[in-house]
Amino acid sequence: MTTDDSSATAAPYQVAVIGVPLDENSSFLRGPALAPPRIRAALHSGSMNLCTEDGVDLDARGDWRDLGDLALGSGAEALVAIERAAADLHARGTRVLALGGDHSITAPLVRGLASATASSDLTILHFDAHPDLYDEYGGSRTSHACPFARIMERGLARRLVQVGIRAMNPHQRAQAERFGVEVIPMRDVHPGLTLDLHGPVYVSLDLDALDPAFAPGVSHHEPGGLSVREVLRMLASVEGPLVGADIVEYNPTRDHAEMTAAVAAKFYKELVGRMLSGPR
């Protein structure tokens, strides 16, 4: 892990942000490995302040820290390093926001959380255009198309609630039935939708859940998606404690005028603020 303070990882921060620059498990385009510094640059560009919509002033809080990017190898070694880093932070009582990277990082992040907390009561709230439930994709079981199959087959979550899905094929539909996944397809998202989520909750936010009009900087454009406000509204409705989160699949090589970087930065500060302020 790279930081500007060698003692940072030992400090008792309530929330830690880590960059996870991995995209070798992407099935279509590379680029998400470039995302973490671009998200930070947008957050600290001066175009926005560090106050959340709930009034949490991140600039005035000393109980969170961005620890920089993990130093990763490749293949299985990289996934093990992600899991170990997440487990180490959670074991210290620190909640983690991870900046991806492609969606393959979610499985080791959740494994790290599970190993540190020994809890089987986890609910995962997953925003995405795709269910990412393939048993394998392109011959790989660690593809970014497979993380939730890996999580559910190991029983790491009690509930998996997927919102915004609009590209589900028969195999993934069968996988959802197999694992008891609660799928809310995009066509069923409406202003009065309530998720009824209690804690502990982990949020996995794939930016292609959003309509490309709001987030063009993703590898897989899937029109007809969520707005930024819809995601924020659903995050605000979560009643349980938010114990971890990730923001994944931002691809800076496809962004326009850094629109998607700004969206990711918005979610960054709102998620950190929520983890600091606790459940509603």
Contacts in CASP RR format, 6 or more apart in sequence:
PFRMAT RR
TARGET T0000
AUTHOR 0000-0000-0000
METHOD contacts of the structure
MODEL  1
MTTDDSSATAAPYQVAVIGVPLDENSSFLRGPALAPPRIRAALHSGSMNL
CTEDGVDLDARGDWRDLGDLALGSGAEALVAIERAAADLHARGTRVLALG
GDHSITAPLVRGLASATASSDLTILHFDAHPDLYDEYGGSRTSHACPFAR
IMERGLARRLVQVGIRAMNPHQRAQAERFGVEVIPMRDVHPGLTLDLHGP
VYVSLDLDALDPAFAPGVSHHEPGGLSVREVLRMLASVEGPLVGADIVEY
NPTRDHAEMTAAVAAKFYKELVGRMLSGPR
1 9 0 8 1.000
1 18 0 8 1.000
1 67 0 8 1.000
1 68 0 8 1.000
1 69 0 8 1.000
1 70 0 8 1.000
1 71 0 8 1.000
1 85 0 8 1.000
2 68 0 8 1.000
2 69 0 8 1.000
2 70 0 8 1.000
2 71 0 8 1.000
3 9 0 8 1.000
3 67 0 8 1.000
3 68 0 8 1.000
8 65 0 8 1.000
8 67 0 8 1.000
9 67 0 8 1.000
9 88 0 8 1.000
9 89 0 8 1.000
11 65 0 8 1.000
12 92 0 8 1.000
12 93 0 8 1.000
12 94 0 8 1.000
13 62 0 8 1.000
13 63 0 8 1.000
13 64 0 8 1.000
13 65 0 8 1.000
13 94 0 8 1.000
14 63 0 8 1.000
14 64 0 8 1.000
14 93 0 8 1.000
14 94 0 8 1.000
14 95 0 8 1.000
14 275 0 8 1.000
14 276 0 8 1.000
15 63 0 8 1.000
15 64 0 8 1.000
15 65 0 8 1.000
15 94 0 8 1.000
15 95 0 8 1.000
15 96 0 8 1.000
15 97 0 8 1.000
15 272 0 8 1.000
15 273 0 8 1.000
15 275 0 8 1.000
15 276 0 8 1.000
16 64 0 8 1.000
16 65 0 8 1.000
16 66 0 8 1.000
16 67 0 8 1.000
16 89 0 8 1.000
16 94 0 8 1.000
16 95 0 8 1.000
16 96 0 8 1.000
16 97 0 8 1.000
17 64 0 8 1.000
17 65 0 8 1.000
17 66 0 8 1.000
17 67 0 8 1.000
17 68 0 8 1.000
17 96 0 8 1.000
17 97 0 8 1.000
17 98 0 8 1.000
17 99 0 8 1.000
17 268 0 8 1.000
17 272 0 8 1.000
18 66 0 8 1.000
18 67 0 8 1.000
18 68 0 8 1.000
18 69 0 8 1.000
18 70 0 8 1.000
18 85 0 8 1.000
18 86 0 8 1.000
18 89 0 8 1.000
18 96 0 8 1.000
18 97 0 8 1.000
18 98 0 8 1.000
18 99 0 8 1.000
19 36 0 8 1.000
19 68 0 8 1.000
19 69 0 8 1.000
19 70 0 8 1.000
19 98 0 8 1.000
19 99 0 8 1.000
19 100 0 8 1.000
19 101 0 8 1.000
20 36 0 8 1.000
20 69 0 8 1.000
20 70 0 8 1.000
20 72 0 8 1.000
20 82 0 8 1.000
20 98 0 8 1.000
20 99 0 8 1.000
20 100 0 8 1.000
20 101 0 8 1.000
20 105 0 8 1.000
20 109 0 8 1.000
20 246 0 8 1.000
21 33 0 8 1.000
21 34 0 8 1.000
21 35 0 8 1.000
21 36 0 8 1.000
21 69 0 8 1.000
21 70 0 8 1.000
21 72 0 8 1.000
21 100 0 8 1.000
21 101 0 8 1.000
22 32 0 8 1.000
22 33 0 8 1.000
22 72 0 8 1.000
22 78 0 8 1.000
22 82 0 8 1.000
22 100 0 8 1.000
22 101 0 8 1.000
22 102 0 8 1.000
22 104 0 8 1.000
22 105 0 8 1.000
23 30 0 8 1.000
23 31 0 8 1.000
23 32 0 8 1.000
23 33 0 8 1.000
23 101 0 8 1.000
23 102 0 8 1.000
24 30 0 8 1.000
24 33 0 8 1.000
24 74 0 8 1.000
24 75 0 8 1.000
24 78 0 8 1.000
25 102 0 8 1.000
25 104 0 8 1.000
25 140 0 8 1.000
25 142 0 8 1.000
25 143 0 8 1.000
25 144 0 8 1.000
26 32 0 8 1.000
26 102 0 8 1.000
26 104 0 8 1.000
26 144 0 8 1.000
26 219 0 8 1.000
27 137 0 8 1.000
27 138 0 8 1.000
27 143 0 8 1.000
27 144 0 8 1.000
27 145 0 8 1.000
28 219 0 8 1.000
28 220 0 8 1.000
29 219 0 8 1.000
29 251 0 8 1.000
29 253 0 8 1.000
29 254 0 8 1.000
31 219 0 8 1.000
31 251 0 8 1.000
31 252 0 8 1.000
31 253 0 8 1.000
32 100 0 8 1.000
32 101 0 8 1.000
32 102 0 8 1.000
32 219 0 8 1.000
32 248 0 8 1.000
32 249 0 8 1.000
32 250 0 8 1.000
32 251 0 8 1.000
33 100 0 8 1.000
33 101 0 8 1.000
33 102 0 8 1.000
34 251 0 8 1.000
34 252 0 8 1.000
34 253 0 8 1.000
35 99 0 8 1.000
35 100 0 8 1.000
35 101 0 8 1.000
35 250 0 8 1.000
35 251 0 8 1.000
35 252 0 8 1.000
35 264 0 8 1.000
36 68 0 8 1.000
36 69 0 8 1.000
36 99 0 8 1.000
36 100 0 8 1.000
36 101 0 8 1.000
37 69 0 8 1.000
38 250 0 8 1.000
38 252 0 8 1.000
38 255 0 8 1.000
38 258 0 8 1.000
38 261 0 8 1.000
39 99 0 8 1.000
39 247 0 8 1.000
39 250 0 8 1.000
39 261 0 8 1.000
39 264 0 8 1.000
39 265 0 8 1.000
39 268 0 8 1.000
40 66 0 8 1.000
40 99 0 8 1.000
40 265 0 8 1.000
41 261 0 8 1.000
42 48 0 8 1.000
42 258 0 8 1.000
42 261 0 8 1.000
42 262 0 8 1.000
42 264 0 8 1.000
42 265 0 8 1.000
43 50 0 8 1.000
43 265 0 8 1.000
43 268 0 8 1.000
43 269 0 8 1.000
47 262 0 8 1.000
48 262 0 8 1.000
48 265 0 8 1.000
48 266 0 8 1.000
48 269 0 8 1.000
49 59 0 8 1.000
50 57 0 8 1.000
50 58 0 8 1.000
50 59 0 8 1.000
50 269 0 8 1.000
51 57 0 8 1.000
51 58 0 8 1.000
51 59 0 8 1.000
52 58 0 8 1.000
52 269 0 8 1.000
52 270 0 8 1.000
52 272 0 8 1.000
52 273 0 8 1.000
52 274 0 8 1.000
53 232 0 8 1.000
53 236 0 8 1.000
53 270 0 8 1.000
54 236 0 8 1.000
54 273 0 8 1.000
54 274 0 8 1.000
54 277 0 8 1.000
56 273 0 8 1.000
56 276 0 8 1.000
56 277 0 8 1.000
58 64 0 8 1.000
58 269 0 8 1.000
58 272 0 8 1.000
58 273 0 8 1.000
58 276 0 8 1.000
61 276 0 8 1.000
63 276 0 8 1.000
64 272 0 8 1.000
64 275 0 8 1.000
64 276 0 8 1.000
70 81 0 8 1.000
70 82 0 8 1.000
70 85 0 8 1.000
71 81 0 8 1.000
72 78 0 8 1.000
72 81 0 8 1.000
72 82 0 8 1.000
73 81 0 8 1.000
75 142 0 8 1.000
76 142 0 8 1.000
79 104 0 8 1.000
79 105 0 8 1.000
79 107 0 8 1.000
79 108 0 8 1.000
79 142 0 8 1.000
80 108 0 8 1.000
82 98 0 8 1.000
82 105 0 8 1.000
82 108 0 8 1.000
82 109 0 8 1.000
83 108 0 8 1.000
83 109 0 8 1.000
83 111 0 8 1.000
83 112 0 8 1.000
83 115 0 8 1.000
84 112 0 8 1.000
86 96 0 8 1.000
86 98 0 8 1.000
86 108 0 8 1.000
86 109 0 8 1.000
86 111 0 8 1.000
86 112 0 8 1.000
86 113 0 8 1.000
86 116 0 8 1.000
87 111 0 8 1.000
87 112 0 8 1.000
87 113 0 8 1.000
87 115 0 8 1.000
87 116 0 8 1.000
88 116 0 8 1.000
89 96 0 8 1.000
89 116 0 8 1.000
90 96 0 8 1.000
90 112 0 8 1.000
90 113 0 8 1.000
90 116 0 8 1.000
90 117 0 8 1.000
90 243 0 8 1.000
91 116 0 8 1.000
95 242 0 8 1.000
95 243 0 8 1.000
95 244 0 8 1.000
95 275 0 8 1.000
96 109 0 8 1.000
96 113 0 8 1.000
96 244 0 8 1.000
96 245 0 8 1.000
97 244 0 8 1.000
97 245 0 8 1.000
97 246 0 8 1.000
97 247 0 8 1.000
97 268 0 8 1.000
97 271 0 8 1.000
97 272 0 8 1.000
97 275 0 8 1.000
98 105 0 8 1.000
98 109 0 8 1.000
98 245 0 8 1.000
98 246 0 8 1.000
98 247 0 8 1.000
98 248 0 8 1.000
99 246 0 8 1.000
99 247 0 8 1.000
99 264 0 8 1.000
99 268 0 8 1.000
100 246 0 8 1.000
100 247 0 8 1.000
100 248 0 8 1.000
100 249 0 8 1.000
100 250 0 8 1.000
101 248 0 8 1.000
101 249 0 8 1.000
101 250 0 8 1.000
102 144 0 8 1.000
102 248 0 8 1.000
102 249 0 8 1.000
103 128 0 8 1.000
103 132 0 8 1.000
103 144 0 8 1.000
103 145 0 8 1.000
103 147 0 8 1.000
103 204 0 8 1.000
103 206 0 8 1.000
103 248 0 8 1.000
103 249 0 8 1.000
104 142 0 8 1.000
104 143 0 8 1.000
104 144 0 8 1.000
104 146 0 8 1.000
104 147 0 8 1.000
105 147 0 8 1.000
105 246 0 8 1.000
105 248 0 8 1.000
106 147 0 8 1.000
106 148 0 8 1.000
106 151 0 8 1.000
106 204 0 8 1.000
106 246 0 8 1.000
106 248 0 8 1.000
107 142 0 8 1.000
107 146 0 8 1.000
107 147 0 8 1.000
107 148 0 8 1.000
107 150 0 8 1.000
107 151 0 8 1.000
109 246 0 8 1.000
110 122 0 8 1.000
110 124 0 8 1.000
110 151 0 8 1.000
110 156 0 8 1.000
110 157 0 8 1.000
110 202 0 8 1.000
111 151 0 8 1.000
111 154 0 8 1.000
111 156 0 8 1.000
113 122 0 8 1.000
113 202 0 8 1.000
113 243 0 8 1.000
113 244 0 8 1.000
114 120 0 8 1.000
114 122 0 8 1.000
114 156 0 8 1.000
117 200 0 8 1.000
117 243 0 8 1.000
119 200 0 8 1.000
120 155 0 8 1.000
120 156 0 8 1.000
120 158 0 8 1.000
121 158 0 8 1.000
121 199 0 8 1.000
121 200 0 8 1.000
122 156 0 8 1.000
122 157 0 8 1.000
122 158 0 8 1.000
122 159 0 8 1.000
122 199 0 8 1.000
122 200 0 8 1.000
122 201 0 8 1.000
122 202 0 8 1.000
122 243 0 8 1.000
123 157 0 8 1.000
123 158 0 8 1.000
123 159 0 8 1.000
123 160 0 8 1.000
123 161 0 8 1.000
123 197 0 8 1.000
123 198 0 8 1.000
123 199 0 8 1.000
123 200 0 8 1.000
123 201 0 8 1.000
123 202 0 8 1.000
124 148 0 8 1.000
124 151 0 8 1.000
124 157 0 8 1.000
124 159 0 8 1.000
124 160 0 8 1.000
124 161 0 8 1.000
124 201 0 8 1.000
124 202 0 8 1.000
124 203 0 8 1.000
124 204 0 8 1.000
125 161 0 8 1.000
125 163 0 8 1.000
125 195 0 8 1.000
125 197 0 8 1.000
125 201 0 8 1.000
125 202 0 8 1.000
125 203 0 8 1.000
125 204 0 8 1.000
125 234 0 8 1.000
125 238 0 8 1.000
126 132 0 8 1.000
126 148 0 8 1.000
126 160 0 8 1.000
126 161 0 8 1.000
126 162 0 8 1.000
126 163 0 8 1.000
126 203 0 8 1.000
126 204 0 8 1.000
126 206 0 8 1.000
127 162 0 8 1.000
127 163 0 8 1.000
127 164 0 8 1.000
127 203 0 8 1.000
127 204 0 8 1.000
127 205 0 8 1.000
127 206 0 8 1.000
127 209 0 8 1.000
127 226 0 8 1.000
127 231 0 8 1.000
127 234 0 8 1.000
128 162 0 8 1.000
128 163 0 8 1.000
128 164 0 8 1.000
128 165 0 8 1.000
128 204 0 8 1.000
128 206 0 8 1.000
128 208 0 8 1.000
128 209 0 8 1.000
129 164 0 8 1.000
129 165 0 8 1.000
129 166 0 8 1.000
129 167 0 8 1.000
129 186 0 8 1.000
129 206 0 8 1.000
129 208 0 8 1.000
129 209 0 8 1.000
129 220 0 8 1.000
129 222 0 8 1.000
129 225 0 8 1.000
130 145 0 8 1.000
130 165 0 8 1.000
130 167 0 8 1.000
130 168 0 8 1.000
130 172 0 8 1.000
130 206 0 8 1.000
130 208 0 8 1.000
130 220 0 8 1.000
130 222 0 8 1.000
131 148 0 8 1.000
131 162 0 8 1.000
131 165 0 8 1.000
131 168 0 8 1.000
131 172 0 8 1.000
131 175 0 8 1.000
131 176 0 8 1.000
131 181 0 8 1.000
131 183 0 8 1.000
132 144 0 8 1.000
132 145 0 8 1.000
132 146 0 8 1.000
132 147 0 8 1.000
132 148 0 8 1.000
132 149 0 8 1.000
132 206 0 8 1.000
133 146 0 8 1.000
133 148 0 8 1.000
133 149 0 8 1.000
133 152 0 8 1.000
133 172 0 8 1.000
133 175 0 8 1.000
133 176 0 8 1.000
133 179 0 8 1.000
133 181 0 8 1.000
134 143 0 8 1.000
134 145 0 8 1.000
134 146 0 8 1.000
134 149 0 8 1.000
134 171 0 8 1.000
134 172 0 8 1.000
134 175 0 8 1.000
135 141 0 8 1.000
135 146 0 8 1.000
135 149 0 8 1.000
135 171 0 8 1.000
135 175 0 8 1.000
136 143 0 8 1.000
136 146 0 8 1.000
137 143 0 8 1.000
137 145 0 8 1.000
137 146 0 8 1.000
140 146 0 8 1.000
141 149 0 8 1.000
141 150 0 8 1.000
142 150 0 8 1.000
144 248 0 8 1.000
144 249 0 8 1.000
148 160 0 8 1.000
148 162 0 8 1.000
148 179 0 8 1.000
148 181 0 8 1.000
149 175 0 8 1.000
149 179 0 8 1.000
151 157 0 8 1.000
151 160 0 8 1.000
152 160 0 8 1.000
152 179 0 8 1.000
152 180 0 8 1.000
152 181 0 8 1.000
153 179 0 8 1.000
157 202 0 8 1.000
159 182 0 8 1.000
159 197 0 8 1.000
160 179 0 8 1.000
160 180 0 8 1.000
160 181 0 8 1.000
160 182 0 8 1.000
161 181 0 8 1.000
161 182 0 8 1.000
161 184 0 8 1.000
161 195 0 8 1.000
161 197 0 8 1.000
162 176 0 8 1.000
162 181 0 8 1.000
162 182 0 8 1.000
162 183 0 8 1.000
162 184 0 8 1.000
163 184 0 8 1.000
163 189 0 8 1.000
163 195 0 8 1.000
163 209 0 8 1.000
163 226 0 8 1.000
163 234 0 8 1.000
164 184 0 8 1.000
164 185 0 8 1.000
164 186 0 8 1.000
164 189 0 8 1.000
164 209 0 8 1.000
164 225 0 8 1.000
164 226 0 8 1.000
165 183 0 8 1.000
165 184 0 8 1.000
165 185 0 8 1.000
165 186 0 8 1.000
166 185 0 8 1.000
166 186 0 8 1.000
166 187 0 8 1.000
166 222 0 8 1.000
166 224 0 8 1.000
166 225 0 8 1.000
167 222 0 8 1.000
168 176 0 8 1.000
168 183 0 8 1.000
168 185 0 8 1.000
175 181 0 8 1.000
176 183 0 8 1.000
184 193 0 8 1.000
184 195 0 8 1.000
186 224 0 8 1.000
186 225 0 8 1.000
186 226 0 8 1.000
189 226 0 8 1.000
189 230 0 8 1.000
193 234 0 8 1.000
194 237 0 8 1.000
195 234 0 8 1.000
195 237 0 8 1.000
195 238 0 8 1.000
197 237 0 8 1.000
197 238 0 8 1.000
197 239 0 8 1.000
197 240 0 8 1.000
198 239 0 8 1.000
198 240 0 8 1.000
199 239 0 8 1.000
199 240 0 8 1.000
199 241 0 8 1.000
199 243 0 8 1.000
199 279 0 8 1.000
200 240 0 8 1.000
200 241 0 8 1.000
200 242 0 8 1.000
200 243 0 8 1.000
201 238 0 8 1.000
201 240 0 8 1.000
201 241 0 8 1.000
201 242 0 8 1.000
201 243 0 8 1.000
202 242 0 8 1.000
202 243 0 8 1.000
202 244 0 8 1.000
202 245 0 8 1.000
203 235 0 8 1.000
203 238 0 8 1.000
203 242 0 8 1.000
203 244 0 8 1.000
203 245 0 8 1.000
203 246 0 8 1.000
203 271 0 8 1.000
204 245 0 8 1.000
204 246 0 8 1.000
204 248 0 8 1.000
205 231 0 8 1.000
205 245 0 8 1.000
205 246 0 8 1.000
205 247 0 8 1.000
205 248 0 8 1.000
205 267 0 8 1.000
205 271 0 8 1.000
206 248 0 8 1.000
206 249 0 8 1.000
207 215 0 8 1.000
207 217 0 8 1.000
207 218 0 8 1.000
207 247 0 8 1.000
207 248 0 8 1.000
207 249 0 8 1.000
207 250 0 8 1.000
207 260 0 8 1.000
207 263 0 8 1.000
207 264 0 8 1.000
208 215 0 8 1.000
208 218 0 8 1.000
208 219 0 8 1.000
208 220 0 8 1.000
208 221 0 8 1.000
208 222 0 8 1.000
208 249 0 8 1.000
209 225 0 8 1.000
209 226 0 8 1.000
209 231 0 8 1.000
210 218 0 8 1.000
210 225 0 8 1.000
210 226 0 8 1.000
210 227 0 8 1.000
210 228 0 8 1.000
210 231 0 8 1.000
210 263 0 8 1.000
211 223 0 8 1.000
211 224 0 8 1.000
211 225 0 8 1.000
211 226 0 8 1.000
211 227 0 8 1.000
212 218 0 8 1.000
212 221 0 8 1.000
212 222 0 8 1.000
212 223 0 8 1.000
214 226 0 8 1.000
214 227 0 8 1.000
214 228 0 8 1.000
214 259 0 8 1.000
214 263 0 8 1.000
215 250 0 8 1.000
215 259 0 8 1.000
215 260 0 8 1.000
215 263 0 8 1.000
216 254 0 8 1.000
216 255 0 8 1.000
216 256 0 8 1.000
216 259 0 8 1.000
216 260 0 8 1.000
217 250 0 8 1.000
217 251 0 8 1.000
217 252 0 8 1.000
217 254 0 8 1.000
217 255 0 8 1.000
217 256 0 8 1.000
217 259 0 8 1.000
217 260 0 8 1.000
218 249 0 8 1.000
218 250 0 8 1.000
218 251 0 8 1.000
218 254 0 8 1.000
218 260 0 8 1.000
219 249 0 8 1.000
219 251 0 8 1.000
219 254 0 8 1.000
220 249 0 8 1.000
228 263 0 8 1.000
228 266 0 8 1.000
231 267 0 8 1.000
232 270 0 8 1.000
235 270 0 8 1.000
235 271 0 8 1.000
235 274 0 8 1.000
236 280 0 8 1.000
238 274 0 8 1.000
238 279 0 8 1.000
238 280 0 8 1.000
239 279 0 8 1.000
239 280 0 8 1.000
240 279 0 8 1.000
240 280 0 8 1.000
241 278 0 8 1.000
241 279 0 8 1.000
242 271 0 8 1.000
242 274 0 8 1.000
242 275 0 8 1.000
242 278 0 8 1.000
242 279 0 8 1.000
243 275 0 8 1.000
244 275 0 8 1.000
245 271 0 8 1.000
245 275 0 8 1.000
247 264 0 8 1.000
247 267 0 8 1.000
247 268 0 8 1.000
247 271 0 8 1.000
250 260 0 8 1.000
250 261 0 8 1.000
250 264 0 8 1.000
252 260 0 8 1.000
252 261 0 8 1.000
255 261 0 8 1.000
END
